[in-house]
Amino acid sequence: MALSRQEIAGVLHRAGLEDAAAEALATLPDLVDVQDAEQFCVAHGLVERTSHAEIPPRVEYRLTPAGRTLEPVLAALADWGRTVTAGDTPAPRG
């Protein structure tokens, strides 16, 4: 799965994280693999990653206080996704 650089920057901007949004636009490629987006969020303090030395390996992710500022934006995005997949609203084209 991939996200566009503009999608990531837009979410960050709407959450009031203008510096991270500007850096996303300046440094990320046009399309970003979800794993790269994950690393970007960890590097910018939006998500905390904890690796556990277990077999099988286990990793936990938690939103940081800065990441929690994205909750309203992510909730709205999730609502939109449920609406589109339910067939109530056509998906945007572009």
C-alpha positions in Angstrom: 0.0 0.0 0.0 1.3 3.5 -0.8 0.3 7.0 0.2 1.1 10.2 -1.7 3.5 12.7 -0.2 0.6 15.3 -0.4 -1.7 13.0 1.5 0.8 12.7 4.4 1.6 16.4 4.4 -2.1 17.3 4.4 -2.9 15.1 7.4 0.1 16.6 9.3 -0.9 20.2 8.3 -4.5 19.7 9.4 -3.2 18.5 12.8 -1.3 21.7 13.2 2.1 20.1 12.6 3.3 22.5 9.9 7.0 21.8 10.3 6.5 18.1 9.8 4.2 18.7 6.9 6.7 21.0 5.2 9.5 18.4 5.8 7.2 15.6 4.4 6.7 17.7 1.2 10.4 18.5 0.9 11.9 15.0 1.7 9.4 12.3 0.9 9.1 10.7 -2.6 5.9 11.2 -4.6 4.5 7.8 -3.4 5.4 6.6 0.0 5.3 2.9 1.1 3.3 2.5 4.3 6.5 1.2 6.0 8.3 4.4 5.1 5.4 6.5 6.4 5.6 4.5 9.6 9.4 5.3 9.9 8.6 9.0 9.2 6.0 9.1 12.0 8.5 7.5 14.4 11.3 9.9 13.4 9.0 12.9 13.9 7.8 11.9 17.3 4.2 11.1 16.3 4.5 7.4 17.1 6.6 5.6 19.7 8.0 2.2 18.6 9.0 -0.4 21.2 10.8 -3.6 20.1 10.6 -6.6 22.4 13.4 -9.2 22.3 11.1 -12.2 22.0 10.6 -15.1 19.6 8.6 -14.5 17.5 9.6 -10.8 17.4 7.1 -8.4 18.7 6.9 -4.6 18.1 4.4 -2.2 19.7 3.4 1.2 18.5 1.8 4.0 20.5 0.8 7.5 19.6 2.8 10.2 21.4 1.1 13.3 22.6 2.0 14.9 19.3 0.5 11.9 17.5 -2.7 12.2 19.5 -3.3 15.6 17.9 -3.9 13.6 14.7 -6.8 11.6 16.3 -9.6 13.8 15.0 -8.1 13.8 11.5 -7.6 10.0 11.5 -11.1 9.4 12.9 -12.6 11.5 10.1 -10.5 9.6 7.5 -11.7 6.3 9.0 -15.3 7.5 8.8 -14.8 8.5 5.2 -13.3 5.1 4.4 -16.2 3.2 5.9 -18.7 5.4 3.9 -16.9 4.8 0.7 -16.5 1.1 1.2 -20.1 0.8 2.1 -21.0 2.3 -1.3 -22.8 5.3 0.1 -20.4 7.8 -1.5 -18.4 7.4 -4.7 -14.7 7.4 -4.2 -13.0 10.5 -5.6 -11.3 10.2 -8.9 -8.0 11.7 -9.7 
